[in-house]
């Protein structure tokens, strides 16, 4: 019985190697097996190296994300609200006497309006809400240009101008 199993196995082995003589079949089969094992080991090494590289990249991305989140300050959400009055928190007369009020800044384009009309956001909305262009104008003014003061000085955070209700997700405009 054992001899029959060996004979069947050797016969299958000879067919697999394509050799008629048993010694040749054995030699050829061993070469094929060796080559297959060598490829598997070599492929395994490549896969190990690839896994290590991918692991390192993933670790760097996770670490950078954690650091970025730890440093993130969204005024009014994560950090202190440094502009609770929206426009008027920035557009004011500074401690050194520089006038950045909306009335002064808009004098050239809106000179026909009184300073009191230009003193706060409500005055702006008198016309611009009806025209439907307030958001477009404000975003263009605050995000356009290479040396944009809102971006370079205030990091361009939306929460300087917008309020966010964390419970409902509602977004509003401060000072409106």
FIRO-905940 format. One record per residue (C-alpha): residue number from 1; residue in one letter; x, y, z. Coordinates in Angstrom, 1 decimal. Layout:
<kegus>
kegu num: NUM | residuo: A | px: X | py: Y | pz: Z
...
</kegus>
This chain:
<kegus>
kegu num: 1 | residuo: X | px: 0.0 | py: 0.0 | pz: 0.0
kegu num: 2 | residuo: X | px: 2.8 | py: 2.4 | pz: 0.9
kegu num: 3 | residuo: X | px: 4.7 | py: 1.5 | pz: -2.3
kegu num: 4 | residuo: X | px: 1.6 | py: 2.3 | pz: -4.4
kegu num: 5 | residuo: X | px: 1.2 | py: 5.7 | pz: -2.7
kegu num: 6 | residuo: X | px: 4.8 | py: 6.4 | pz: -3.3
kegu num: 7 | residuo: X | px: 4.5 | py: 5.3 | pz: -7.0
kegu num: 8 | residuo: X | px: 1.5 | py: 7.5 | pz: -7.5
kegu num: 9 | residuo: X | px: 3.2 | py: 10.4 | pz: -5.9
kegu num: 10 | residuo: X | px: 6.4 | py: 9.9 | pz: -7.9
kegu num: 11 | residuo: X | px: 4.3 | py: 9.6 | pz: -11.1
kegu num: 12 | residuo: X | px: 2.5 | py: 12.8 | pz: -10.3
kegu num: 13 | residuo: X | px: 5.8 | py: 14.5 | pz: -9.5
kegu num: 14 | residuo: X | px: 7.3 | py: 13.3 | pz: -12.8
kegu num: 15 | residuo: X | px: 4.2 | py: 14.7 | pz: -14.7
kegu num: 16 | residuo: X | px: 4.6 | py: 18.0 | pz: -12.8
kegu num: 17 | residuo: X | px: 8.2 | py: 18.4 | pz: -13.8
kegu num: 18 | residuo: X | px: 7.7 | py: 17.1 | pz: -17.3
kegu num: 19 | residuo: X | px: 10.5 | py: 14.5 | pz: -16.9
kegu num: 20 | residuo: X | px: 10.4 | py: 10.8 | pz: -17.6
kegu num: 21 | residuo: X | px: 13.3 | py: 9.7 | pz: -15.5
kegu num: 22 | residuo: X | px: 12.9 | py: 9.8 | pz: -11.8
kegu num: 23 | residuo: X | px: 16.3 | py: 11.3 | pz: -10.9
kegu num: 24 | residuo: X | px: 15.8 | py: 14.0 | pz: -13.5
kegu num: 25 | residuo: X | px: 12.3 | py: 14.6 | pz: -12.2
kegu num: 26 | residuo: X | px: 13.6 | py: 14.9 | pz: -8.7
kegu num: 27 | residuo: X | px: 16.3 | py: 17.3 | pz: -9.7
kegu num: 28 | residuo: X | px: 14.0 | py: 19.4 | pz: -11.8
kegu num: 29 | residuo: X | px: 11.3 | py: 19.4 | pz: -9.1
kegu num: 30 | residuo: X | px: 13.7 | py: 20.5 | pz: -6.5
kegu num: 31 | residuo: X | px: 14.9 | py: 23.4 | pz: -8.7
kegu num: 32 | residuo: X | px: 11.3 | py: 24.5 | pz: -9.2
kegu num: 33 | residuo: X | px: 10.5 | py: 24.2 | pz: -5.5
kegu num: 34 | residuo: X | px: 13.7 | py: 26.1 | pz: -4.7
kegu num: 35 | residuo: X | px: 12.9 | py: 28.8 | pz: -7.2
kegu num: 36 | residuo: X | px: 9.3 | py: 29.1 | pz: -5.9
kegu num: 37 | residuo: X | px: 10.6 | py: 29.4 | pz: -2.3
kegu num: 38 | residuo: X | px: 13.2 | py: 31.9 | pz: -3.3
kegu num: 39 | residuo: X | px: 10.5 | py: 34.0 | pz: -5.0
kegu num: 40 | residuo: X | px: 8.2 | py: 33.7 | pz: -2.0
kegu num: 41 | residuo: X | px: 11.0 | py: 34.8 | pz: 0.4
kegu num: 42 | residuo: X | px: 12.2 | py: 37.6 | pz: -1.9
kegu num: 43 | residuo: X | px: 8.6 | py: 38.7 | pz: -2.4
kegu num: 44 | residuo: X | px: 8.0 | py: 38.4 | pz: 1.3
kegu num: 45 | residuo: X | px: 11.0 | py: 40.7 | pz: 2.0
kegu num: 46 | residuo: X | px: 9.7 | py: 43.2 | pz: -0.5
kegu num: 47 | residuo: X | px: 6.2 | py: 43.1 | pz: 1.2
kegu num: 48 | residuo: X | px: 7.9 | py: 43.5 | pz: 4.6
kegu num: 49 | residuo: X | px: 9.8 | py: 46.5 | pz: 3.4
kegu num: 50 | residuo: X | px: 6.7 | py: 48.0 | pz: 1.8
kegu num: 51 | residuo: X | px: 4.7 | py: 47.4 | pz: 5.0
kegu num: 52 | residuo: X | px: 7.4 | py: 49.1 | pz: 7.1
kegu num: 53 | residuo: X | px: 7.4 | py: 52.1 | pz: 4.7
kegu num: 54 | residuo: X | px: 3.6 | py: 52.4 | pz: 4.7
kegu num: 55 | residuo: X | px: 3.6 | py: 52.1 | pz: 8.5
kegu num: 56 | residuo: X | px: 6.2 | py: 54.9 | pz: 8.9
kegu num: 57 | residuo: X | px: 4.2 | py: 57.1 | pz: 6.5
kegu num: 58 | residuo: X | px: 1.0 | py: 56.4 | pz: 8.4
kegu num: 59 | residuo: X | px: 2.7 | py: 57.2 | pz: 11.8
kegu num: 60 | residuo: X | px: 4.0 | py: 60.5 | pz: 10.4
kegu num: 61 | residuo: X | px: 0.5 | py: 61.5 | pz: 9.1
kegu num: 62 | residuo: X | px: -1.1 | py: 60.6 | pz: 12.4
kegu num: 63 | residuo: X | px: 1.5 | py: 62.4 | pz: 14.4
kegu num: 64 | residuo: X | px: 1.2 | py: 65.5 | pz: 12.2
kegu num: 65 | residuo: X | px: -2.6 | py: 65.4 | pz: 12.6
kegu num: 66 | residuo: X | px: -2.4 | py: 65.1 | pz: 16.4
kegu num: 67 | residuo: X | px: 0.0 | py: 68.0 | pz: 16.6
kegu num: 68 | residuo: X | px: -2.1 | py: 70.1 | pz: 14.2
kegu num: 69 | residuo: X | px: -5.2 | py: 69.4 | pz: 16.3
kegu num: 70 | residuo: X | px: -3.4 | py: 70.2 | pz: 19.5
kegu num: 71 | residuo: X | px: -2.3 | py: 73.5 | pz: 18.1
kegu num: 72 | residuo: X | px: -5.6 | py: 74.3 | pz: 16.4
kegu num: 73 | residuo: X | px: -7.4 | py: 77.3 | pz: 17.9
kegu num: 74 | residuo: X | px: -10.7 | py: 78.2 | pz: 16.3
kegu num: 75 | residuo: X | px: -11.6 | py: 81.5 | pz: 18.1
kegu num: 76 | residuo: X | px: -15.0 | py: 81.1 | pz: 19.7
kegu num: 77 | residuo: X | px: -15.0 | py: 77.3 | pz: 19.3
kegu num: 78 | residuo: X | px: -11.8 | py: 75.7 | pz: 20.6
kegu num: 79 | residuo: X | px: -10.1 | py: 78.9 | pz: 21.9
kegu num: 80 | residuo: X | px: -11.3 | py: 82.1 | pz: 23.4
kegu num: 81 | residuo: X | px: -13.6 | py: 84.2 | pz: 21.2
kegu num: 82 | residuo: X | px: -11.2 | py: 87.1 | pz: 20.4
kegu num: 83 | residuo: X | px: -13.8 | py: 88.8 | pz: 18.2
kegu num: 84 | residuo: X | px: -17.1 | py: 88.6 | pz: 20.0
kegu num: 85 | residuo: X | px: -18.4 | py: 91.7 | pz: 18.2
kegu num: 86 | residuo: X | px: -17.6 | py: 90.4 | pz: 14.8
kegu num: 87 | residuo: X | px: -16.6 | py: 93.3 | pz: 12.5
kegu num: 88 | residuo: X | px: -16.4 | py: 95.8 | pz: 15.3
kegu num: 89 | residuo: X | px: -13.8 | py: 93.7 | pz: 17.1
kegu num: 90 | residuo: X | px: -11.3 | py: 94.4 | pz: 14.4
kegu num: 91 | residuo: X | px: -12.7 | py: 97.5 | pz: 12.6
kegu num: 92 | residuo: X | px: -12.0 | py: 100.0 | pz: 15.4
kegu num: 93 | residuo: X | px: -9.6 | py: 102.6 | pz: 16.4
kegu num: 94 | residuo: X | px: -6.5 | py: 100.8 | pz: 17.7
kegu num: 95 | residuo: X | px: -4.6 | py: 101.6 | pz: 20.9
kegu num: 96 | residuo: X | px: -1.9 | py: 103.5 | pz: 18.9
kegu num: 97 | residuo: X | px: -4.6 | py: 105.7 | pz: 17.3
kegu num: 98 | residuo: X | px: -5.0 | py: 104.1 | pz: 13.9
kegu num: 99 | residuo: X | px: -8.5 | py: 104.3 | pz: 12.6
kegu num: 100 | residuo: X | px: -9.7 | py: 101.0 | pz: 11.1
kegu num: 101 | residuo: X | px: -13.4 | py: 101.7 | pz: 11.7
kegu num: 102 | residuo: X | px: -15.8 | py: 100.7 | pz: 8.9
kegu num: 103 | residuo: X | px: -16.8 | py: 104.3 | pz: 8.5
kegu num: 104 | residuo: X | px: -13.2 | py: 105.3 | pz: 7.8
kegu num: 105 | residuo: X | px: -12.4 | py: 102.3 | pz: 5.6
kegu num: 106 | residuo: X | px: -15.6 | py: 102.7 | pz: 3.5
kegu num: 107 | residuo: X | px: -15.5 | py: 106.5 | pz: 3.2
kegu num: 108 | residuo: X | px: -14.1 | py: 106.3 | pz: -0.4
kegu num: 109 | residuo: X | px: -16.8 | py: 104.0 | pz: -1.7
kegu num: 110 | residuo: X | px: -19.6 | py: 104.8 | pz: 0.6
kegu num: 111 | residuo: X | px: -19.0 | py: 108.5 | pz: 1.4
kegu num: 112 | residuo: X | px: -22.6 | py: 109.5 | pz: 0.7
kegu num: 113 | residuo: X | px: -23.7 | py: 107.6 | pz: 3.8
kegu num: 114 | residuo: X | px: -23.4 | py: 109.0 | pz: 7.3
kegu num: 115 | residuo: X | px: -20.7 | py: 107.7 | pz: 9.7
kegu num: 116 | residuo: X | px: -23.5 | py: 106.4 | pz: 11.9
kegu num: 117 | residuo: X | px: -24.9 | py: 104.3 | pz: 9.0
kegu num: 118 | residuo: X | px: -21.4 | py: 102.8 | pz: 8.4
kegu num: 119 | residuo: X | px: -20.7 | py: 102.3 | pz: 12.1
kegu num: 120 | residuo: X | px: -21.9 | py: 98.7 | pz: 12.4
kegu num: 121 | residuo: X | px: -23.0 | py: 95.8 | pz: 10.3
kegu num: 122 | residuo: X | px: -26.7 | py: 96.6 | pz: 10.7
kegu num: 123 | residuo: X | px: -26.1 | py: 99.7 | pz: 8.5
kegu num: 124 | residuo: X | px: -24.4 | py: 97.6 | pz: 5.8
kegu num: 125 | residuo: X | px: -27.3 | py: 95.1 | pz: 5.8
kegu num: 126 | residuo: X | px: -29.8 | py: 97.9 | pz: 5.1
kegu num: 127 | residuo: X | px: -28.8 | py: 97.8 | pz: 1.4
kegu num: 128 | residuo: X | px: -26.7 | py: 94.7 | pz: 1.0
kegu num: 129 | residuo: X | px: -29.1 | py: 92.2 | pz: 2.4
kegu num: 130 | residuo: X | px: -31.8 | py: 93.4 | pz: 0.0
kegu num: 131 | residuo: X | px: -29.3 | py: 93.1 | pz: -2.9
kegu num: 132 | residuo: X | px: -28.1 | py: 89.7 | pz: -1.7
kegu num: 133 | residuo: X | px: -24.4 | py: 90.4 | pz: -2.2
kegu num: 134 | residuo: X | px: -23.2 | py: 90.8 | pz: 1.4
kegu num: 135 | residuo: X | px: -21.6 | py: 87.4 | pz: 1.7
kegu num: 136 | residuo: X | px: -19.8 | py: 87.7 | pz: -1.6
kegu num: 137 | residuo: X | px: -18.5 | py: 91.2 | pz: -0.8
kegu num: 138 | residuo: X | px: -17.3 | py: 90.3 | pz: 2.6
kegu num: 139 | residuo: X | px: -15.6 | py: 87.1 | pz: 1.6
kegu num: 140 | residuo: X | px: -13.9 | py: 88.8 | pz: -1.4
kegu num: 141 | residuo: X | px: -12.7 | py: 91.7 | pz: 0.9
kegu num: 142 | residuo: X | px: -11.4 | py: 89.4 | pz: 3.5
kegu num: 143 | residuo: X | px: -9.8 | py: 86.6 | pz: 1.4
kegu num: 144 | residuo: X | px: -8.5 | py: 88.3 | pz: -1.7
kegu num: 145 | residuo: X | px: -5.0 | py: 89.5 | pz: -2.4
kegu num: 146 | residuo: X | px: -1.6 | py: 88.1 | pz: -1.7
kegu num: 147 | residuo: X | px: -0.8 | py: 90.3 | pz: 1.4
kegu num: 148 | residuo: X | px: -4.3 | py: 90.0 | pz: 2.9
kegu num: 149 | residuo: X | px: -4.3 | py: 91.5 | pz: 6.4
kegu num: 150 | residuo: X | px: -7.2 | py: 89.2 | pz: 7.5
kegu num: 151 | residuo: X | px: -5.2 | py: 86.1 | pz: 6.6
kegu num: 152 | residuo: X | px: -1.7 | py: 87.3 | pz: 7.7
kegu num: 153 | residuo: X | px: -2.8 | py: 88.8 | pz: 10.9
kegu num: 154 | residuo: X | px: -5.9 | py: 86.9 | pz: 11.9
kegu num: 155 | residuo: X | px: -5.2 | py: 83.5 | pz: 10.2
kegu num: 156 | residuo: X | px: -8.4 | py: 83.9 | pz: 8.1
kegu num: 157 | residuo: X | px: -10.5 | py: 82.1 | pz: 10.7
kegu num: 158 | residuo: X | px: -14.2 | py: 82.0 | pz: 9.8
kegu num: 159 | residuo: X | px: -15.1 | py: 82.3 | pz: 13.5
kegu num: 160 | residuo: X | px: -13.8 | py: 85.9 | pz: 13.6
kegu num: 161 | residuo: X | px: -17.0 | py: 86.9 | pz: 11.7
kegu num: 162 | residuo: X | px: -19.2 | py: 83.9 | pz: 12.0
kegu num: 163 | residuo: X | px: -20.8 | py: 82.4 | pz: 15.1
kegu num: 164 | residuo: X | px: -21.4 | py: 78.7 | pz: 15.3
kegu num: 165 | residuo: X | px: -24.1 | py: 77.1 | pz: 17.5
kegu num: 166 | residuo: X | px: -22.5 | py: 73.7 | pz: 18.4
kegu num: 167 | residuo: X | px: -25.7 | py: 72.2 | pz: 19.6
kegu num: 168 | residuo: X | px: -27.7 | py: 72.9 | pz: 16.3
kegu num: 169 | residuo: X | px: -24.8 | py: 73.5 | pz: 13.9
kegu num: 170 | residuo: X | px: -26.4 | py: 76.8 | pz: 12.9
kegu num: 171 | residuo: X | px: -23.9 | py: 79.4 | pz: 11.5
kegu num: 172 | residuo: X | px: -24.6 | py: 83.1 | pz: 11.9
kegu num: 173 | residuo: X | px: -23.0 | py: 86.4 | pz: 11.4
kegu num: 174 | residuo: X | px: -21.7 | py: 88.1 | pz: 14.5
kegu num: 175 | residuo: X | px: -23.1 | py: 91.6 | pz: 15.0
kegu num: 176 | residuo: X | px: -26.0 | py: 91.2 | pz: 12.6
</kegus>
